[in-house]
Protein backbone atom coordinates (compact mmCIF):
# COMPACT_ATOMS: atom_id res chain seq x y z
CA UNK A 1 0.00 0.00 0.00
CA UNK A 2 1.15 3.52 -0.78
CA UNK A 3 2.29 5.83 1.97
CA UNK A 4 -0.25 8.26 0.52
CA UNK A 5 -3.07 5.70 0.31
CA UNK A 6 -5.09 7.51 2.94
CA UNK A 7 -8.82 7.92 2.73
CA UNK A 8 -9.60 11.48 1.67
CA UNK A 9 -12.97 13.20 1.59
CA UNK A 10 -14.25 13.02 -1.99
CA UNK A 11 -17.47 13.95 -3.67
CA UNK A 12 -19.36 16.13 -6.11
CA UNK A 13 -19.50 19.90 -5.67
CA UNK A 14 -22.52 21.85 -6.86
CA UNK A 15 -21.58 25.54 -7.17
CA UNK A 16 -24.02 28.19 -6.03
CA UNK A 17 -22.85 30.37 -8.95
CA UNK A 18 -22.55 27.88 -11.82
CA UNK A 19 -22.15 30.68 -14.38
CA UNK A 20 -18.63 31.28 -12.94
CA UNK A 21 -17.61 27.63 -13.21
CA UNK A 22 -16.14 26.70 -16.59
CA UNK A 23 -16.73 22.99 -15.92
CA UNK A 24 -20.45 23.74 -16.08
CA UNK A 25 -20.68 26.73 -18.45
CA UNK A 26 -18.44 25.08 -21.08
CA UNK A 27 -16.15 28.11 -21.50
CA UNK A 28 -13.06 25.97 -22.15
CA UNK A 29 -14.72 23.63 -24.60
CA UNK A 30 -15.85 20.79 -22.38
CA UNK A 31 -19.12 21.04 -20.55
CA UNK A 32 -20.12 18.67 -17.76
CA UNK A 33 -22.67 18.74 -15.01
CA UNK A 34 -20.43 17.71 -12.14
CA UNK A 35 -17.28 18.87 -10.42
CA UNK A 36 -15.37 16.28 -8.41
CA UNK A 37 -13.31 17.20 -5.38
CA UNK A 38 -10.64 14.75 -4.30
CA UNK A 39 -9.97 16.14 -0.84
CA UNK A 40 -11.53 18.41 1.76
CA UNK A 41 -8.84 20.94 0.84
CA UNK A 42 -10.04 21.04 -2.77
CA UNK A 43 -13.62 21.38 -1.55
CA UNK A 44 -12.62 24.34 0.60
CA UNK A 45 -10.98 26.03 -2.39
CA UNK A 46 -14.02 25.36 -4.61
CA UNK A 47 -16.26 27.05 -2.03
CA UNK A 48 -13.84 29.99 -1.93
CA UNK A 49 -13.94 30.40 -5.73
CA UNK A 50 -17.70 30.10 -5.77
CA UNK A 51 -18.25 32.61 -2.96
CA UNK A 52 -16.05 35.59 -3.79
CA UNK A 53 -16.97 38.04 -6.54
CA UNK A 54 -13.28 38.79 -7.15
CA UNK A 55 -13.04 35.29 -8.66
CA UNK A 56 -14.47 35.94 -12.12
CA UNK A 57 -14.32 32.35 -13.36
CA UNK A 58 -12.87 29.07 -12.22
CA UNK A 59 -12.64 25.41 -13.09
CA UNK A 60 -11.38 22.14 -11.64
CA UNK A 61 -9.22 19.70 -13.60
CA UNK A 62 -9.72 21.55 -16.88
CA UNK A 63 -6.11 22.06 -18.00
CA UNK A 64 -3.73 19.34 -19.19
CA UNK A 65 0.02 19.98 -19.31
CA UNK A 66 2.46 17.44 -20.82
CA UNK A 67 5.62 16.76 -18.80
CA UNK A 68 8.56 14.37 -18.70
CA UNK A 69 8.80 12.55 -15.36
CA UNK A 70 12.16 12.59 -13.57
CA UNK A 71 11.30 9.12 -12.25
CA UNK A 72 10.81 7.14 -15.49
CA UNK A 73 11.91 9.61 -18.19
CA UNK A 74 8.58 9.19 -20.02
CA UNK A 75 6.02 11.77 -21.11
CA UNK A 76 2.90 12.01 -18.95
CA UNK A 77 -0.05 14.39 -18.69
CA UNK A 78 -0.46 16.60 -15.63
CA UNK A 79 -4.07 17.57 -14.99
CA UNK A 80 -3.94 20.69 -12.85
CA UNK A 81 -6.24 21.02 -9.85
CA UNK A 82 -7.63 24.49 -10.58
CA UNK A 83 -7.78 27.27 -13.11
CA UNK A 84 -9.18 30.62 -12.02
CA UNK A 85 -9.31 34.25 -13.05
CA UNK A 86 -9.34 36.89 -10.36
CA UNK A 87 -9.80 40.63 -10.28
CA UNK A 88 -7.32 42.14 -7.82
CA UNK A 89 -8.10 45.19 -5.68
CA UNK A 90 -6.15 47.32 -8.18
CA UNK A 91 -8.54 46.21 -10.92
CA UNK A 92 -5.89 44.07 -12.63
CA UNK A 93 -7.16 40.73 -14.00
CA UNK A 94 -4.83 37.78 -13.23
CA UNK A 95 -5.13 34.19 -14.48
CA UNK A 96 -3.91 31.39 -12.22
CA UNK A 97 -3.21 27.68 -12.35
CA UNK A 98 -3.30 26.23 -8.87
CA UNK A 99 -2.33 22.93 -7.27
CA UNK A 100 -3.50 21.87 -3.81
CA UNK A 101 -1.00 19.58 -2.07
CA UNK A 102 0.22 18.67 1.41
CA UNK A 103 3.44 20.47 2.32
CA UNK A 104 5.09 17.05 2.73
CA UNK A 105 4.66 16.47 -1.04
CA UNK A 106 6.08 19.85 -2.04
CA UNK A 107 9.73 19.62 -3.14
CA UNK A 108 12.12 22.01 -1.46
CA UNK A 109 14.85 23.18 -3.82
CA UNK A 110 18.38 24.38 -3.17
CA UNK A 111 19.87 27.52 -4.75
CA UNK A 112 20.65 25.53 -7.93
CA UNK A 113 17.10 24.22 -8.27
CA UNK A 114 17.95 20.70 -7.10
CA UNK A 115 15.52 18.81 -4.84
CA UNK A 116 16.46 18.59 -1.18
CA UNK A 117 15.40 15.05 -0.29
CA UNK A 118 14.40 13.90 3.19
CA UNK A 119 17.04 12.01 5.13
CA UNK A 120 16.96 8.24 4.60
CA UNK A 121 15.42 6.23 7.42
CA UNK A 122 17.59 5.41 10.42
CA UNK A 123 16.11 1.92 10.55
CA UNK A 124 17.03 0.38 7.22
CA UNK A 125 14.27 -2.19 6.92
CA UNK A 126 12.97 -2.89 3.41
CA UNK A 127 9.63 -1.37 4.34
CA UNK A 128 11.22 1.85 5.64
CA UNK A 129 13.47 2.13 2.58
CA UNK A 130 10.52 1.57 0.22
CA UNK A 131 8.51 4.28 1.99
CA UNK A 132 11.46 6.69 1.81
CA UNK A 133 11.97 5.93 -1.89
CA UNK A 134 8.26 6.54 -2.56
CA UNK A 135 8.43 9.91 -0.76
CA UNK A 136 11.44 10.87 -2.89
CA UNK A 137 9.68 9.77 -6.09
CA UNK A 138 6.59 11.82 -5.20
CA UNK A 139 8.84 14.87 -4.80
CA UNK A 140 10.53 14.14 -8.14
CA UNK A 141 7.23 13.68 -10.02
CA UNK A 142 5.71 16.83 -8.47
CA UNK A 143 8.85 18.78 -9.36
CA UNK A 144 8.59 17.57 -12.99
CA UNK A 145 4.89 18.47 -13.18
CA UNK A 146 5.32 21.87 -11.62
CA UNK A 147 8.30 22.84 -13.78
CA UNK A 148 6.21 22.03 -16.86
CA UNK A 149 3.23 23.96 -15.43
CA UNK A 150 5.39 27.01 -14.67
CA UNK A 151 6.77 26.94 -18.21
CA UNK A 152 3.22 26.62 -19.65
CA UNK A 153 2.03 29.50 -17.45
CA UNK A 154 4.90 31.78 -18.55
CA UNK A 155 4.10 31.03 -22.21
CA UNK A 156 0.35 31.70 -21.77
CA UNK A 157 0.28 34.63 -19.32
CA UNK A 158 -0.76 32.72 -16.20
CA UNK A 159 0.64 32.50 -12.67
CA UNK A 160 1.30 29.06 -11.17
CA UNK A 161 0.80 28.52 -7.43
CA UNK A 162 0.85 25.57 -5.05
CA UNK A 163 -1.33 25.85 -1.95
CA UNK A 164 -0.54 23.73 1.08
CA UNK A 165 -2.45 23.22 4.31
CA UNK A 166 -0.78 26.40 5.63
CA UNK A 167 -2.19 28.68 2.91
CA UNK A 168 -5.59 27.02 3.03
CA UNK A 169 -5.72 27.49 6.81
CA UNK A 170 -5.87 23.86 7.89
CA UNK A 171 -4.14 23.01 11.16
CA UNK A 172 -3.25 19.55 12.40
C-alpha positions as CSV (number, residue, x, y, z in Angstrom):
1,X,0.0,0.0,0.0
2,X,1.2,3.5,-0.8
3,X,2.3,5.8,2.0
4,X,-0.3,8.3,0.5
5,X,-3.1,5.7,0.3
6,X,-5.1,7.5,2.9
7,X,-8.8,7.9,2.7
8,X,-9.6,11.5,1.7
9,X,-13.0,13.2,1.6
10,X,-14.2,13.0,-2.0
11,X,-17.5,14.0,-3.7
12,X,-19.4,16.1,-6.1
13,X,-19.5,19.9,-5.7
14,X,-22.5,21.9,-6.9
15,X,-21.6,25.5,-7.2
16,X,-24.0,28.2,-6.0
17,X,-22.9,30.4,-8.9
18,X,-22.6,27.9,-11.8
19,X,-22.2,30.7,-14.4
20,X,-18.6,31.3,-12.9
21,X,-17.6,27.6,-13.2
22,X,-16.1,26.7,-16.6
23,X,-16.7,23.0,-15.9
24,X,-20.4,23.7,-16.1
25,X,-20.7,26.7,-18.5
26,X,-18.4,25.1,-21.1
27,X,-16.2,28.1,-21.5
28,X,-13.1,26.0,-22.2
29,X,-14.7,23.6,-24.6
30,X,-15.8,20.8,-22.4
31,X,-19.1,21.0,-20.6
32,X,-20.1,18.7,-17.8
33,X,-22.7,18.7,-15.0
34,X,-20.4,17.7,-12.1
35,X,-17.3,18.9,-10.4
36,X,-15.4,16.3,-8.4
37,X,-13.3,17.2,-5.4
38,X,-10.6,14.7,-4.3
39,X,-10.0,16.1,-0.8
40,X,-11.5,18.4,1.8
41,X,-8.8,20.9,0.8
42,X,-10.0,21.0,-2.8
43,X,-13.6,21.4,-1.5
44,X,-12.6,24.3,0.6
45,X,-11.0,26.0,-2.4
46,X,-14.0,25.4,-4.6
47,X,-16.3,27.1,-2.0
48,X,-13.8,30.0,-1.9
49,X,-13.9,30.4,-5.7
50,X,-17.7,30.1,-5.8
51,X,-18.3,32.6,-3.0
52,X,-16.1,35.6,-3.8
53,X,-17.0,38.0,-6.5
54,X,-13.3,38.8,-7.2
55,X,-13.0,35.3,-8.7
56,X,-14.5,35.9,-12.1
57,X,-14.3,32.3,-13.4
58,X,-12.9,29.1,-12.2
59,X,-12.6,25.4,-13.1
60,X,-11.4,22.1,-11.6
61,X,-9.2,19.7,-13.6
62,X,-9.7,21.6,-16.9
63,X,-6.1,22.1,-18.0
64,X,-3.7,19.3,-19.2
65,X,0.0,20.0,-19.3
66,X,2.5,17.4,-20.8
67,X,5.6,16.8,-18.8
68,X,8.6,14.4,-18.7
69,X,8.8,12.6,-15.4
70,X,12.2,12.6,-13.6
71,X,11.3,9.1,-12.3
72,X,10.8,7.1,-15.5
73,X,11.9,9.6,-18.2
74,X,8.6,9.2,-20.0
75,X,6.0,11.8,-21.1
76,X,2.9,12.0,-18.9
77,X,-0.1,14.4,-18.7
78,X,-0.5,16.6,-15.6
79,X,-4.1,17.6,-15.0
80,X,-3.9,20.7,-12.9
81,X,-6.2,21.0,-9.8
82,X,-7.6,24.5,-10.6
83,X,-7.8,27.3,-13.1
84,X,-9.2,30.6,-12.0
85,X,-9.3,34.2,-13.1
86,X,-9.3,36.9,-10.4
87,X,-9.8,40.6,-10.3
88,X,-7.3,42.1,-7.8
89,X,-8.1,45.2,-5.7
90,X,-6.1,47.3,-8.2
91,X,-8.5,46.2,-10.9
92,X,-5.9,44.1,-12.6
93,X,-7.2,40.7,-14.0
94,X,-4.8,37.8,-13.2
95,X,-5.1,34.2,-14.5
96,X,-3.9,31.4,-12.2
97,X,-3.2,27.7,-12.4
98,X,-3.3,26.2,-8.9
99,X,-2.3,22.9,-7.3
100,X,-3.5,21.9,-3.8
101,X,-1.0,19.6,-2.1
102,X,0.2,18.7,1.4
103,X,3.4,20.5,2.3
104,X,5.1,17.0,2.7
105,X,4.7,16.5,-1.0
106,X,6.1,19.8,-2.0
107,X,9.7,19.6,-3.1
108,X,12.1,22.0,-1.5
109,X,14.8,23.2,-3.8
110,X,18.4,24.4,-3.2
111,X,19.9,27.5,-4.7
112,X,20.7,25.5,-7.9
113,X,17.1,24.2,-8.3
114,X,17.9,20.7,-7.1
115,X,15.5,18.8,-4.8
116,X,16.5,18.6,-1.2
117,X,15.4,15.0,-0.3
118,X,14.4,13.9,3.2
119,X,17.0,12.0,5.1
120,X,17.0,8.2,4.6
121,X,15.4,6.2,7.4
122,X,17.6,5.4,10.4
123,X,16.1,1.9,10.6
124,X,17.0,0.4,7.2
125,X,14.3,-2.2,6.9
126,X,13.0,-2.9,3.4
127,X,9.6,-1.4,4.3
128,X,11.2,1.9,5.6
129,X,13.5,2.1,2.6
130,X,10.5,1.6,0.2
131,X,8.5,4.3,2.0
132,X,11.5,6.7,1.8
133,X,12.0,5.9,-1.9
134,X,8.3,6.5,-2.6
135,X,8.4,9.9,-0.8
136,X,11.4,10.9,-2.9
137,X,9.7,9.8,-6.1
138,X,6.6,11.8,-5.2
139,X,8.8,14.9,-4.8
140,X,10.5,14.1,-8.1
141,X,7.2,13.7,-10.0
142,X,5.7,16.8,-8.5
143,X,8.8,18.8,-9.4
144,X,8.6,17.6,-13.0
145,X,4.9,18.5,-13.2
146,X,5.3,21.9,-11.6
147,X,8.3,22.8,-13.8
148,X,6.2,22.0,-16.9
149,X,3.2,24.0,-15.4
150,X,5.4,27.0,-14.7
151,X,6.8,26.9,-18.2
152,X,3.2,26.6,-19.6
153,X,2.0,29.5,-17.5
154,X,4.9,31.8,-18.6
155,X,4.1,31.0,-22.2
156,X,0.4,31.7,-21.8
157,X,0.3,34.6,-19.3
158,X,-0.8,32.7,-16.2
159,X,0.6,32.5,-12.7
160,X,1.3,29.1,-11.2
161,X,0.8,28.5,-7.4
162,X,0.9,25.6,-5.1
163,X,-1.3,25.9,-2.0
164,X,-0.5,23.7,1.1
165,X,-2.5,23.2,4.3
166,X,-0.8,26.4,5.6
167,X,-2.2,28.7,2.9
168,X,-5.6,27.0,3.0
169,X,-5.7,27.5,6.8
170,X,-5.9,23.9,7.9
171,X,-4.1,23.0,11.2
172,X,-3.2,19.6,12.4
